[in-house]
Amino acid sequence: MRIKDVYAVYAVGAGPVVKAVDGVSLSVAEGEVLGIAGESGCGKSTLAAVISLTARPPLYIKGGEIELDGRVIQLSEQTKASPDWHGRMVALLPQRALNSLNPTARIRDFVVDVMQAHNAALPRQEVIARARERLEQLSLPAWALDSYPHQLSGGMRQRVVAAVSTLLDPKVLIADEPTSALDVSSQKQLVTLLKALLERKFISRIIFITHDIPVLSNIADRIAVMYAGKVVEVGETEQIVKAPQHPYTSALIKATLDPEPAVRQQRIEGIPGAPPDLRRPPSGCRFHPRCPLVMEHCTRDEPPVVGTPDRFAACWWVAEHSLDEEVLGGTR
């Protein structure tokens, strides 16, 4: 899967638009989990809406391209999802996925509604049998289908929703902040479930969106770091966590509470300042107002992308200096 030069904005009234996703390009290989990390408001969930073709006003897609298993879609405000895009090509596990469950209906009725929305001719009993088999394959209790949502724990509801969202064996699952409302134990169970979906080839690849770097350390093969609508660094998970190149990635990791024994005794450092107003983003590097390594041309010129498509950072410091892990904070 490749996405290329994706642009999307929020437009409300006559004021300036919010440049929420600004020229993002990424790739996800078959069998891979790509993590997308960054502060709230950096464009992660907006990117998920664009890729899944679920964008609705005031969010408008302005351009870009998606290629998925040889199928190419040119993106614009007029782009509409084909009948097989949702569910079969792309499945979205959105933020607040638990809210998608009808509190007055049993889980099995919800599953039937979802599946018959894709194929109205599917018999009810066939749908329920398929859902029961899928739950058993993923070591989830089949009796959950006979329950109302309030009879299940939050973690169980989230895992059931994840299983239901992949009943059509999509090419890619986009999981948008799926662990944010869960305790640590439930987070681990959900991560295990998502790995099982991939290992059993019920899905081909995962895009896992979160601000939680420790969670990504346990599931992602690679991580893309977003800041103010742009991708500022991409690399293998171990590279990102242990040897970040971009100053923002380093600051993000230092601001994260990590339970690993090697780092949990280290002092947490907040990132000074606040993310920029994307109606009027700063010139040059968008991180420069908060960057401890800022240089004069960082404030003026767009930073170059240094590295390879699988391992790069968009940063003037990286372009002009040999990487110093102590300066950049990579020794954490």
N, C-alpha and C positions, 0 to 999 in steps of 0.2 A: 504494500500500500504506500502510495506517495501522495502528499499534498504539496502544492507548489504555489508560492506567491499569493497566499490567501489574505484577502482584505475584507473586513466587516466593521460596520459603524453602528452606533446608536444615534438616532436622530429624533429629537423632540422639539416641536415648535420651530421657530425661525432662528434659533441660536446655532452656534457651531456644533458640528457632530462630534461624538466621542469616538476616537479611533481605537476601538477595542482590540482588534486583531489587525496588525499592520505588517503585511508582507511575510507571513509565516510559511516556512517550507520544512517538512519533516518526512521521514519514511519509517515504516514498520514492517519488518520481515515476517514471513510466515513462521509461526511458532514463537514469536517474540512478544515480550511485554515491554511497552514503552511507557515510562512514567513521565508525567508532565507536572512540574513543581513550580511554585511561586506564591507570592503573597496574594491575599484577596484583592480582586480587581485587576489582576494582571492580564486577564483574557483567557484563562483556562477553560471555564465553562462556556464562554462565547465560542471558542474554537470547537468545543464538543457539539454545540448547536449547529455550527456551520457544516462540520463533517457529516453529522447525522441528517442534515437537511431538515432540521426542525426549527430553523430560525423564523421568528415571527416579528412583525413590527412591535416596538420601535427598532428592532435589530434588522439591519439590511446587509446582505452580502454584496460586496462591490466588485469582487473579482477573485480569480484563482482557478486552480484545477485540482481535481481529485482523480487519481488512478488506483483502481482496486482490482487486482487479478485480471489485468488487461482491459478493463472497462474504464473509459475516460469520461469525466463529466466536467464541462466548462461552467464555472460558477458565475452567477450574476444575480441581480434582484429577481429575475424571472425564472430562475432555476427551480424546478419542482421535482420532488422525489417520485420515481417510478414505483409502480405497485410492489415490486420485489425489493426495493432498496431498504425499506424498514423491515427488520425481522430477518430477512434472508441474506442481505449483504451487510447491513450495519444494524446492530442492536445497541440501544442507549439505556444504561442504568443511571438515571439522573439523580441529582441532588434531591433529597427528601423523597426518595423512591417509595418509602413506606406510605406516603400520602396517596399513592396510586391505588392502593387497596380500598375497596368499598367496605366500610365498617358494617354494613347491613347484609353483606353477602358472604357466603363461604368462599374459601380460596378456590375451590374447584369451579365455582361459577365465574369467578374472575378469569381463570385460565380459559374456560370455554369462550368467554367474550373476546379475549385477546386472540385466540387462534381462529375463531370464526370471522374476526375482522379481516384476517388475511385470506381466509377461504371459507366462505359461508356454507359451502357444501359439506364441510367436515361434520360427521355425526358426533353428537355430544359424548357418547360413551367411548368413542375412539380417542377423542381429545383427552378425556380423563384418564384413560388407560395409558396413553403416551406420557402424560404428565406424571402419573404414578411410577411408571418405569424410569423416567428421568430422575425423579427424586431418589429412588432406590439405587440407581447407578451412582449417584453422588453422595450416598450414605446419609440421606435426609429421610426422616420418617414420613412414610406415605400417608399416615393419618392426618398430617398437616393439611391435606387437601379438604378434609371434612370439617376443618375448624374455621371459626370466624377470626379475623385479624387480631381482635383483642385477646383471644385465647392463646396467642403465641407471643413469645418474648420478642423484643426488638431485633435481636440478633437473628432469631429464627425467621422472622418476617423478611428481613433483608436477604437472607440466603434463599428463601423461597422465591422472592421476586427475581433474584439473579438467575435462578434455575429456569423460571418461567420465561424470562426475557431471551433465553437462548434455545428455546424449544425448536426453532427453525434452523438451528445450526448456522448462525451467521458467520460471515468471513471475518468480521471484527466486532469486538465488544468494547464499547466506550463506557468505562466506569467512572462517573463524575462524583468525586468525594464520597465514595460508597461507605467509608469507615468513620466519617466525621461524627456520627451520632451514636457510635457504639463504644462499649467499654473494651479494654485491651483484650480480654478473652474472646469476645465476639468478633473483634477485628481479626484475630488470628484465625478463627474458624472461617470467616468470609474469605480471607486470603487463601486458605487451604482449598476452599471450594472453587475459587477462580483458577487456581493452578490445576485442579482436577479437570475443569472444563477444557483447559488447553491441552493437558496431557491425553485426555480421551478423544481429542480432536472434535469435540462438539462445537468449538470455535477455533478459528485459525490464528488469531492474534488479539492482543488486548492493548488498549490505550487506557492507562490508569492515572486519573487526575487527582491530585491532592496537594496540600501544603505540608504534609507530614513526611519529612525525609526518612525517618526511621521505618515507616511502613513501606515506602518505596524500596528501601534497602533489602526488604524481605521478599519482594515480588518482582521488581523490575530488572530487566536485562540491561536496558539503557535508560538514561534520564535526560529530558530536555527541560531546561530552566527558562521560564518566561518572566519578563519584566516589562511592564507598561506596554503590553500589546506585542512585544517582539520576543523572539527566541534569542537569548544571550549566550547560551552554552549548551552543548550536547556532548555526551560521552557515555561510556559504560558506567554502570552504577558505582563500581569500586573507584573508578577514576574521579567521578563527580564527588563522592563522599570523602575520599582520602586525599585527593590532589586537585581541588577545584582550580580552574584557571581564571575565571571572571571574578572580579572583586565582589559582585553581587552574590554569586553562588557561595563564595567563602563566607560572606556576611550572613546569608540565609542559614547555612549550616551552623555557624556559631550561635545563632539565635534559636536553635532547635534543642529541645530537651531530649536527649538520646539515652535510653535505658542500658545501652551496652556498657559493661564494666569498665572498658578502657577509657571511656569518655564521660561517664555520668558524673564524675567528680569535678569536671571542668566547669568553670564559671560561664553562665549564659550571658551573652552580650546582645543587647537589642540593636536593631539597625536604626541609626539616627534619622530624624526627619520622617517624611511620609511620601508615599508614591505620588507621582505628578498628576495633575489634572489633564486627562487625555483629550479634553477639548482644546487645550493649548499646551501640548507636550513641549518640554525643553528642547532646544536645538542641540545638535551633536548627539552624544551619548545620553540617553534618557536617564541613566543612573548617575550622571555626573554631579547633580546637586547633593548627593548623599555619599559619594565615593571618597574613601580616604586616599586614593591614589590618583586623583583627578589632575590632569595636565591642561594647559591652556587650550590646545586644539580639541580636547574632549568636549569642551563647552560649545564648540563651533562646528565641527565636522562629524559626519556619520562615521562610526567606528568600522574598521575593516573586519571581515570574517577571516579568522586565522585558523588553519588546520585542514582537515578533510571532512567530507560530508558526514562521517560517523563520529568525528571527534573535533569539535571546533569551539571557538569562543569569539564573540564579536566585541573586541576591546582594543583600544589604542595601546594600553599598557602591555598586553600580551604581544602585540605586533612589534613593539619597540624594545622590549627587554627580554633577556633570558628569564625563564620562569624561576622565581624564587619562592619556594613553598613557605618559607617562614614569613615573608612579606605578605603573600596572598592568603595565608592562613591554612594552607593545604595540609600542614602537619597534624591538624585535628583529625 
